[in-house]
């Protein structure tokens, strides 16, 4: 079930909000909340309020639990621009655009009630297969390390004592 919440006409540029939105996209509610609490940006508190609003919508309208929600989509669009002017030299003026943002956040369930068992079963199979592959990779890497060490030792033995030192200037 997809739950959405919108925040319109936020007086922060979309470019700045997207930086924060990218941090929490795809995260669970708890992780996103922690990230936003410790993010030192102006828009983080606004996104935290929007996240709490979306969770409240899920709890009240659909009777879903906080722990079972994740951010499936977060879209930051441009809102209307406020046109202002800035005085310049010789009686001229420059145009300033105060940008606004429209944010749409969509939450979804982590474990869906219908068809959730099939997804969990496939995830378990993938994890088991991945575990076997990881073991074989570790064995291969240990074999590679031993060959590298033996090559390294051979090269060390070939170095002659008393080689002439060459002056090398350090990079600027």
Protein Blocks (a to p, Z undefined) as FASTA:
>chain_A
ZZddddehiabdfklmmmmmmmmgopafklmmmmmmmpccfklmmmmmmmmmmmmmmmmm
nopafklgccfbdcdddddddddddddeehiacdddddddddddddddfbdfehklmmmm
mmmmmmmmmmmmmmmmmmmmmmmmmmmmmmmmmmmmmpcghiacddddddZZ
